[in-house]
Amino acid sequence: MINFKELSKKYKTPLYVYDFENIKKNYLELKDAFKARKSLVCYAVKANSNLSVLKLLAELEAGADCVSMGEVKRAMYAGIPKYKIIFSGVGKRDDEIEEAILRDILMINIESEAEFDRVELIAAKLEKSARISIRVNPDIDAKTHPYISTGLNENKFGVDTENAKKLYIRAKNSNYIEPVGIHFHIGSQLTDLKPIEEASSIVASMLRQLKVLDIDIKFFDIGGGIGIKYEDEETIKPYDYAQAVLATLKGTDVTVVCEPGRYIVGNSGYFLTSVLYEKENSSKRFVVVDGGMNDLLRPSLYKAYHAIEAVNAKGKTSKCDVVGPVCESGDFFAKDVELPKLKNGDLLVIKSAGAYGFTMSSNYNSRGRAAEVAIEEGNDRLIRRRENFEDLIRLEKEYL
Ligand code: LLP
């Protein structure tokens, strides 16, 4: 059991706490689920990009799925080898493409014909060959929140199957593009296996068609997206996930790549915030805390549910909104939750905050970002110090 009260005293709040044993367990569980095949788990760095988290995964031999050169550099800095790094994303700048080619990463995941043109041009200029995969949009409804659903034609991601095929043929005939992978990712926080199975089957059939055209794809990248339990969701088990995908790949000889983010870190993280005070008006009870939407944006942005536990507070509960100090009505962590009467200094633990928590934080309202702490073998360790006022003005003060 993690002693949250101790941690909040030692490191102050707001604070992120990550259970490294749990991260390790989740990673190994997924890796193990694919053991019947050659596989590579490329952790989605965007979910939680703290260097110590990346180093832990590097030591477990994970690869990385990155969506900016910043993420690629982070992953390499933390020890993830270049040959396990994928660079995805709909909008890559020329300098990022150039650097990805020069750094010789595993593959650049191309999301449009226009991007294909840029990559080919830049590779030609460098007189190098760029290893690529193409993100196929299988036009599948992933049945998740519309903001994190990506596999429908109405979404900005990927290339439809017909155009993807044309791009692979172009790649085959190009001196500067080497097609090594095929990719899809239909959305995040997926709790239904069916759409993944369908997407995998569509993309696997394309893989077979490419083989006939003598285009030999080595990596079958199924993206990320496995959901976690925030509340009472039924979630997909890694074994069932792997079996469903592998069933679509019979008779092929590809390395399966997956890009989980949330699954690995989501339930391994906690956000700790202290109560400042309560406030009540004729219709509502508010619990005002020291953390805000700048620290953990998911409730404000997606109305996402995060369970909240009041540590050490007991007694009769009543409904309240848990709100932060930021000057926005949207600055809340929960609405109408049952909590006991709270006073200054009481601690709240916001659960399942390990994915898309710290990485989506900002300095809005000139608030320094929270500190981050790792729990490893029962010991706690600071892995990012709290931002202070100096940090906030560092990039501006010389221009005064
Ligand atoms: N691969 C690709 C190409 C992706 O776009 C994503 C997530 C992942 C992998 C990892 O997905 P995961 O396994 O974590 O579901 N901020 C949102 C989530 C955005 C996900 C974006 N792409 C949230 O807080 O729910």
Boltz pocket constraint, residues with backbone or C-beta under 6 A from the ligand:
constraints:
  - pocket:
      binder: B
      contacts: [[A, 44], [A, 47], [A, 65], [A, 88], [A, 147], [A, 148], [A, 185], [A, 187], [A, 188], [A, 189], [A, 190], [A, 223], [A, 224], [A, 225], [A, 226], [A, 259], [A, 260], [A, 261], [A, 262], [A, 263], [A, 298], [A, 355], [A, 356]]
      max_distance: 6.0
